[in-house]
Amino acid sequence: MPQREFSSVAELQSYAGQEVAISDWLEITQERINSFADATSDHQWIHVDTERCKRESPFGTTIAHGFLTLSLLPMFSYSTITIRESFRLTLNYGCNKVRFMSPVKCGVRIRARYTLLDVTSVEGGWQSRWQVAIEIEGQEKPACVAETISRYYAAS
């Protein structure tokens, strides 16, 4: 999908309450799952033991860590939404709510769907709240739904 560009925070703010962007699909590979397991020291067998998963897992394959799915939000955001206005600093300010609703099986493709909830002023800049749904290709129920917060600090 093409990147969605906004000229300014004011333009972005005019889209409050609307879906504004959908990312491209990303395949979740075992290599990515293993790298995340190494980075977080979470080597639970449901994530890294493909042979055991074939025998014992109800999913028949390994699944991505929920936090791996969540950790992809910045990548999806940077590749999907741009504000051309200059900022001194932009920050991932956190999440108000996160739910992992469906497992992400190794080999599936996921993407992010962004709905802008609001944009408000904060000291030195602006804050945006987003409802983000991580979709699994071919499934109705999303993998993850999160309300995320971003901050944009005005250039000096």
C-alpha positions as CSV (number, residue, x, y, z in Angstrom):
1,M,0.0,0.0,0.0
2,P,1.2,3.5,-0.6
3,Q,2.4,5.5,2.4
4,R,-0.1,7.9,3.7
5,E,1.3,11.5,3.9
6,F,0.0,14.4,6.0
7,S,1.4,17.9,5.6
8,S,1.1,18.8,9.2
9,V,-0.3,17.7,12.6
10,A,-3.3,20.0,11.9
11,E,-4.1,18.0,8.7
12,L,-3.7,14.7,10.6
13,Q,-6.0,16.0,13.3
14,S,-8.8,16.6,10.7
15,Y,-8.9,12.7,10.2
16,A,-9.7,12.0,13.9
17,G,-12.2,9.1,14.1
18,Q,-11.3,7.7,10.7
19,E,-9.3,4.8,9.4
20,V,-6.3,6.5,7.7
21,A,-3.8,3.8,6.7
22,I,-3.2,0.1,6.1
23,S,0.3,-1.3,6.0
24,D,1.7,-3.8,3.5
25,W,1.7,-7.5,4.5
26,L,4.6,-8.9,6.3
27,E,5.4,-12.7,6.5
28,I,6.2,-13.9,10.0
29,T,9.2,-16.3,9.5
30,Q,10.7,-18.7,12.0
31,E,13.9,-16.8,11.7
32,R,12.1,-13.6,12.9
33,I,10.5,-15.6,15.8
34,N,13.9,-17.1,16.8
35,S,15.6,-13.7,16.7
36,F,12.9,-12.3,19.0
37,A,13.3,-15.3,21.3
38,D,17.0,-14.6,21.5
39,A,16.5,-10.9,22.1
40,T,14.0,-11.5,24.9
41,S,15.3,-14.8,26.3
42,D,11.8,-16.2,25.8
43,H,12.5,-19.6,24.2
44,Q,9.2,-21.3,25.2
45,W,8.8,-24.3,22.9
46,I,5.6,-23.0,21.3
47,H,7.7,-20.4,19.7
48,V,11.0,-22.2,18.8
49,D,10.5,-26.0,18.7
50,T,9.0,-26.7,15.3
51,E,9.1,-30.5,15.7
52,R,7.5,-30.5,19.1
53,C,4.8,-28.1,17.8
54,K,4.0,-30.5,15.0
55,R,3.4,-33.2,17.6
56,E,1.9,-31.4,20.5
57,S,0.7,-27.9,19.7
58,P,-2.9,-27.3,18.9
59,F,-1.7,-24.9,16.2
60,G,0.5,-27.5,14.4
61,T,3.3,-25.1,14.1
62,T,5.2,-22.5,16.1
63,I,3.5,-19.2,16.9
64,A,5.0,-15.7,17.2
65,H,5.3,-14.2,20.6
66,G,2.5,-11.7,21.3
67,F,5.1,-9.1,22.1
68,L,6.8,-9.8,18.8
69,T,3.6,-8.9,17.1
70,L,3.3,-5.7,19.2
71,S,6.9,-4.8,18.6
72,L,6.3,-4.6,14.9
73,L,3.9,-1.6,15.3
74,P,6.7,1.0,14.9
75,M,7.9,-0.6,11.7
76,F,4.4,-0.7,10.3
77,S,3.8,2.9,11.4
78,Y,7.0,4.3,9.9
79,S,6.3,2.5,6.6
80,T,2.7,3.5,6.5
81,I,2.2,7.0,7.9
82,T,4.3,10.2,7.4
83,I,3.8,13.7,8.7
84,R,5.9,16.1,6.5
85,E,6.0,18.8,9.2
86,S,9.4,19.1,10.9
87,F,9.7,17.9,14.5
88,R,12.5,18.1,17.0
89,L,11.5,14.7,18.3
90,T,8.9,12.0,17.8
91,L,8.2,9.3,20.5
92,N,6.3,6.1,20.9
93,Y,4.6,7.2,24.2
94,G,3.1,3.9,25.0
95,C,-0.2,1.9,24.9
96,N,-3.4,2.3,26.8
97,K,-4.7,-1.1,26.0
98,V,-3.4,-4.2,24.2
99,R,-5.1,-7.5,23.5
100,F,-3.7,-10.5,21.8
101,M,-6.8,-12.1,20.2
102,S,-5.5,-14.7,17.8
103,P,-2.2,-16.6,17.6
104,V,0.2,-15.6,14.7
105,K,1.3,-18.9,13.2
106,C,4.7,-19.1,11.6
107,G,4.4,-18.5,7.9
108,V,1.4,-16.3,7.9
109,R,1.3,-12.7,6.8
110,I,0.1,-9.8,9.0
111,R,-0.5,-6.2,8.5
112,A,-1.6,-3.1,10.5
113,R,-4.8,-1.1,10.1
114,Y,-4.6,2.4,11.6
115,T,-7.6,4.4,12.9
116,L,-6.8,7.8,14.3
117,L,-8.7,8.3,17.6
118,D,-7.6,11.9,18.3
119,V,-4.8,14.5,18.3
120,T,-4.4,16.7,21.3
121,S,-1.9,19.4,22.4
122,V,0.7,18.6,25.0
123,E,3.5,20.8,26.4
124,G,5.9,21.4,23.5
125,G,3.9,19.5,20.9
126,W,1.1,17.1,20.1
127,Q,-0.1,13.7,21.1
128,S,-2.0,11.2,18.8
129,R,-3.9,8.2,19.9
130,W,-4.4,5.3,17.4
131,Q,-6.5,2.2,17.4
132,V,-4.3,-0.3,15.6
133,A,-5.5,-3.8,14.5
134,I,-2.9,-6.3,13.4
135,E,-4.7,-8.5,10.9
136,I,-3.8,-12.0,9.8
137,E,-4.2,-12.7,6.1
138,G,-7.3,-14.8,5.5
139,Q,-8.7,-14.6,9.0
140,E,-11.5,-12.4,10.3
141,K,-10.3,-12.2,13.9
142,P,-7.2,-9.9,14.4
143,A,-4.0,-11.1,16.0
144,C,-3.8,-8.0,18.2
145,V,-5.7,-4.8,18.9
146,A,-3.9,-2.0,20.6
147,E,-4.5,1.7,21.5
148,T,-1.1,3.4,20.9
149,I,0.1,6.9,21.7
150,S,2.6,8.9,19.8
151,R,4.1,12.3,20.6
152,Y,5.5,14.9,18.3
153,Y,7.6,17.7,19.7
154,A,7.8,21.0,17.8
155,A,11.0,21.9,16.1
156,S,12.8,24.7,18.0
